[in-house]
Amino acid sequence: MPPMQWIVLVAGMIMSLILLGVAFAGPSIAKAQSRRLDGLKARHSDAPSYTVESQMRKITANRTSRADGIASKYIPNPALLAKRLQQTGKNWSLAKYAMTCIGIMLVVAILALIKGAPIYLGLLAGSALGLFLPHMVVGRQIKKRINNFNSKFPDAIELMVRGLRSGLPISETLGIVASEVPDPVGMEFRGVSDRIRIGKTMEMALEEAADRIGTPEFQFFCITLAIQRETGGNLAETLSNLSDVLRKRAQMKLKIRAMSSESKASAYIIGVLPFMVFGMIMYVNPPYMLHFFEDQRLMVAGLGGMVWMGIGAFIMSKMISFEI
């Protein structure tokens, strides 16, 4: 291996070790002492402001480490990424996400250089996979959690309907759902109930939850409650109708997914097959495929092919994307 490649590998490993140390370093002693003093003041004070502030910290405060602060400086749009990580329901932070991206980049680049690929090709492949794989995993976790939420949400509404018909107020039914329905529905309703308990209005608590969850089903629920509070009427009957609509909507989604599964599978195979063939030939006979990175004519042909493949993949994704 040429000396320049060794220098790049060693520098990358040293940088990753430094970032790992920063990521897993605990908070500073001064900040820990300050938090303990604030906690003592809130615990032994009878002032409402201290009590509300203490409860708010316990429920909604996100304790960011120094590594999260460093990562937020270099990650584009860190607020949106932090929101996506929160939507997964996992204990994932910006620092862990950045460390995962860097780790994948280094591993892929090292493997490519060991196989004899050019250094720029190794760095390009490492950067592409390091940025794509964590983003894909986060997206799949969000989708999985949203599907799980939507499958349990009609049952939560039915539980609220039974509570309202038995004479309980809406705030109490929210607490019952938070304690009886499994996560992620229970966790989201616990957040709403806790925010109402510390003094926020129901509209504000539901609006924050709707912004965090980001599903049309929960937005329908928030709109239904808002309209009922403005106009009055039988809330139990309205929520019962909403639950029935959400169940029929879920059944329609399943029918559409079953009808479009063949087209989606064909589109995935057509889109992935060229890259799989390229990677297999690159693994079996690297010098043969390295001409695509050395000959300018083949480079232009390869870039043109990727552009047209990207256009085709975009068109196919629009053709097989069905929203109701």
Protein Blocks (a to p, Z undefined) as FASTA:
>chain_A
ZZklmmmmmmmmmmmmmmmmmmmpccdfklmmmmmmmmmmmmmpcbfklmmmmmmmmmmp
ccddfklmmmmmmmghkllmmmmmmmnopacdfklmmmmmmmmmmmmmmmmmmnopafkl
mmmmmmmmmmmmmmmmmmmmmmmmmmmmmmmmmmmmmmmmmmmmnopafklmmmmmmmmp
ccfklmmmmmmmmmmmnopafklmmmmmmmmnopaklmmmmmmmmmmmmngpjfklmmmm
mmmmmmmmmmmmmmmmmmmmmmmmmmmmmmmmmmmmmmmmmmmmmmlmmmmmmmmklmmm
mmmmmmmmmmmmmmmmmmmpccZZ
